Amino acid sequence: MAFDFAPLLTAGLPPPAPRWTGFAKYNFSGGHNDADQVPVDRLIAAATAVLQREGMTLATYGLESGPLGYLPLRAFLVEKLRQHAGIACTADEILIVSGSLQAIDLVNGLLLAPGDTVLIEQESYGGALTRLSRRGVNMVGVPLDREGLRMDALAAALSDLERRGIRPKYIYTIPTVQNPTGTIMGEGRRLELLRLAQHHGVPIFEDECYSDLIWDGRRPPALYAMSKSSGVIHIGSFSKSIAPALRVGYIVAPWDILSRMLALKTDAGSGALEQMVLGEFCREQFARHVPALVRGLRAKLETLMEALAEQFGTAAEFDDPKGGIFLWVKLPDVVDTQKLAQAALASGIALNPGPEWATDKAYGRSRMRLCFANPSHAAIRQGVAALAEVCRREFGVPARIANVERRAVS
Ligand SMILES: Cc1ncc(COP(=O)(O)O)c(C=O)c1O
């Protein structure tokens, strides 16, 4: 008989992970990248060069760079963050982590206990939301508009909490290509956010997962760069600019707070090979690779928006995002996207239902997030057409598909 672990399990574990059964034929879920845009040949060249030159350093934990991560990669980041985000930091203020998910875990581990309160964009990254609820943290959702987090709503939420004697642990924001809405917060609003945060004594947790993927390449400086009080923790990732399977992200923070997170990072260092390959690749190739990737992603977004307009007509409402890999779509109120996602999956279409990407589940009910990076142009067209069929069958919308009137369902 199989050994029974059940009575030995610790309390408070998350539910078991489902078994992986492969990707859906039309995969609009998750944050996967475009397979054709992974720079495989140049990664091979980088891996060969760096291993020939420095392979023997794999003999020691942390290579010869110490526990913060491979130094040439951190040196690349110092320069990239300066040029791209206006951040002035040293390599000793950057911690390389195993994907920015680990960064989120470290920041949360440092600051959060059950019963704490955080402010978070009303539509936000599902991975951040699940982590907060697992820690028993109260989330105060702040609405967004086309320029990101709304400052009037944030000011009201902060004042309300203050009146109730609650000091939030942080304001989590994705200001530069927000997930899932694709907005970019303007510079004036960033200044106001910093002012409000400082006034209320609340740190800002700035997540820049998608800031490399902006259609016109223009962006305001990072909050981290604009802050005068060092009350910002900044995180980023190579998942969206190069490849998510590498699992390489980073935290930028002043040493007094970074050193506390380093002490919480108990894995004796993130995988060295991927850091070495990235360090080698990025120095020469990052600036060339990203614009080509962004052009390809924009073309896929065009295909998706066209396909939605053709198949759903006015039933699918969305704003053209400023960059990234997602389209956040509002369907008619009658559509429950959690039910839609289940029915769609049975037809080989994967998507993320809105409630998983929103603090207010009712608000997210008829919204969905579609990732356009991974499916091919043809798969985007076919997948959206198949989704429209499923949606019409389940909810009676769209009533017209590809301009052909369908009989309303009874
Ligand atoms: C806003 C945001 N932050 C962090 C992550 C985590 O990414 P990774 O761990 O691959 O760096 C994601 C992934 O989709 C994300 O959307």
Ligand as a Chemical Component Dictionary entry (heavy atoms), coordinates in Angstrom:
data_LIG
# 
_chem_comp.id                   LIG 
_chem_comp.type                 NON-POLYMER 
_chem_comp.pdbx_formal_charge   0 
_chem_comp.three_letter_code    LIG 
# 
loop_
_chem_comp_atom.comp_id 
_chem_comp_atom.atom_id 
_chem_comp_atom.alt_atom_id 
_chem_comp_atom.type_symbol 
_chem_comp_atom.charge 
_chem_comp_atom.model_Cartn_x 
_chem_comp_atom.model_Cartn_y 
_chem_comp_atom.model_Cartn_z 
_chem_comp_atom.pdbx_ordinal 
LIG C1 C1 C 0 3.393 41.765 -13.281 1  
LIG C2 C2 C 0 4.178 40.508 -13.184 2  
LIG N1 N1 N 0 5.117 40.394 -12.246 3  
LIG C3 C3 C 0 5.852 39.288 -12.118 4  
LIG C4 C4 C 0 5.658 38.201 -12.949 5  
LIG C5 C5 C 0 6.491 36.985 -12.739 6  
LIG O1 O1 O 0 7.316 36.741 -13.821 7  
LIG P1 P1 P 0 8.646 35.910 -13.757 8  
LIG O2 O2 O 0 8.691 35.174 -12.450 9  
LIG O3 O3 O 0 8.608 34.994 -14.917 10 
LIG O4 O4 O 0 9.750 36.919 -13.831 11 
LIG C6 C6 C 0 4.695 38.262 -13.955 12 
LIG C7 C7 C 0 4.470 37.123 -14.855 13 
LIG O5 O5 O 0 3.647 37.077 -15.709 14 
LIG C8 C8 C 0 3.931 39.447 -14.064 15 
LIG O6 O6 O 0 2.977 39.569 -14.982 16 
# 
loop_
_chem_comp_bond.comp_id 
_chem_comp_bond.atom_id_1 
_chem_comp_bond.atom_id_2 
_chem_comp_bond.value_order 
_chem_comp_bond.pdbx_ordinal 
LIG C1 C2 SING 1  
LIG C2 N1 SING 2  
LIG C2 C8 DOUB 3  
LIG N1 C3 DOUB 4  
LIG C3 C4 SING 5  
LIG C4 C5 SING 6  
LIG C4 C6 DOUB 7  
LIG C5 O1 SING 8  
LIG O1 P1 SING 9  
LIG P1 O2 DOUB 10 
LIG P1 O3 SING 11 
LIG P1 O4 SING 12 
LIG C6 C7 SING 13 
LIG C6 C8 SING 14 
LIG C7 O5 DOUB 15 
LIG C8 O6 SING 16 
# 
